[in-house]
Every structure is written in structure tokens, then in C-alpha cells.
Amino acid sequence: MNTVSAIEFGEQIRSIEEGSPILGPEGKELRRQLLSAIEHLRSRGLLTNPRSANASVRLTDTDDHVLVTARGMTADIGENDFGVVTLDGQFVSGSLGAGVRSVIAMHTHAYKRPGVGAVIHTHSINATAFAVAQVPIPVHYEPMVTRGQKVPVPVSPYGERNSGGLVGQLDGFLATQPDTRAVLLSNHGLLVFDETPQAAAQLAATIDEAASIFIRAQALGGSQPFNLS
């Protein structure tokens, strides 16, 4: 099969990639899990900008393939609204939208981290407020720790999405933050990476909840830290 670099030739993808993703039994189950995770986010009201949100899962029956949402996470997303790419951005099968260049690179950088099996990017209101303010989300809400986020959610340096600056900043920044499972993208949104789609969705929801609670706590004198065991 001829492959096309989704990172370098994303505009071509708009016209040539309109098929169904080719998946084995394990891949189909992971797609089901990813769709379930997306529905979890939608039910929590966290997909306020669904066409710009995206999610992916690493396919365990291959060495380097990732299943990624093709055109956001809209309410009508179905089984065919996905593309399969390699970790270096080569198209394999399925469907990929025109904005795939930044989406794929953002996800594949996260997959370089040990144990990452799923990646979710949202613009949920409360977490994005911290991203716009360029303020890390502190670990003052215990459920964050329960979900595995034991350090403040850091803020990556700003980079313009359309110019590739967002992705360029993110790769180096992630290397300096080995303990986090999430990153606030300056003036943009939230990126979460975890072992499974459900774990990533639950963490994304918990981080947005923590951001909301922190903002409300400011009216009561501010949130307080607690000792981590």
C-alpha cells in the first residue's frame, strides 16, 4: 500500500482518504472503547468545541499504528470516522480530515511516553480557562491524584497551531515533564494521555472539574494544598 505523510501532505488527505479504517478484532474493540470514552466526555458537557477536539488510541495488534478521530468528536461520530496512521505520521487506512497534520503530531509526541495507550484533546471550558491564563492547575483536588495526576498540570509554551508552532513546542516540553499525564496548551486547550481511552477520558473530566472547583474556591479565600502520601 502506498502511504502518504499525514504531517507533510495533509491537504492531499482531504481528497484521497475517505474509506473505512481497516481493523482486526482487537482494533475494533479499541475503537469501541474510544467511542465510549468520547460519549463519556460528551455526557459531562466537556465537548464544547467538538469539531476541534480529537482523540486516539494505540492499536495493540500492531507495532506502531494509532487510530485517530478523523474530523473531531461531534455527536454523530461513527465507526467510519477514524483514520489509522503510524507513529511517524504515515497514513494507513480510513479517513482523515484536512486538519490532521497538527492532530497527528500532537498525539504521536504523547505516544513517545511509556505506558501511553490513548490521547485526548479538548477545549473544555474550565481547563481551557487555565490554559488561556497560562496558569498550571494545582493538585488541590484529591480525585486528581486518584486518577494518576500527582503533579500540577503544567502549561506548555504558546505555539501557533496553523504554523506548526504548537506541535514544535510540545515535543520538547513533554520531555521536561516526565511525571504529568496532562498538559495545558497555552491559549488553546487541554491534552491528556493515559493507559486506556476510558482512563484518559476520566482524567480529562477530573482535571476540568478540579479547574472549576479551584476557580470557585478563590471566592472563599483560595484552595489549599494537602499532603500526598
HELIX and SHEET records of a PDB file:
HELIX    1   1 GLY A   10  ILE A   16  1                                   7    
HELIX    2   2 PRO A   25  SER A   43  1                                  19    
HELIX    3   3 PRO A   50  SER A   52  5                                   3    
HELIX    4   4 VAL A  100  ALA A  110  1                                  11    
HELIX    5   5 ILE A  125  ALA A  133  1                                   9    
HELIX    6   6 GLU A  142  THR A  146  1                                   5    
HELIX    7   7 GLY A  165  ALA A  175  1                                  11    
HELIX    8   8 PRO A  197  ALA A  217  1                                  21    
HELIX    9   9 GLN A  218  LEU A  220  5                                   3    
SHEET    1   A 8 PHE A  91  GLY A  94  0                                        
SHEET    2   A 8 PHE A  82  THR A  86 -1                                        
SHEET    3   A 8 HIS A  65  THR A  69 -1                                        
SHEET    4   A 8 ASN A  54  ARG A  58 -1                                        
SHEET    5   A 8 ALA A 118  THR A 122 -1                                        
SHEET    6   A 8 GLY A 189  ASP A 194 -1                                        
SHEET    7   A 8 ALA A 182  LEU A 185 -1                                        
SHEET    8   A 8 VAL A 155  SER A 156  1                                        
END                                                                             
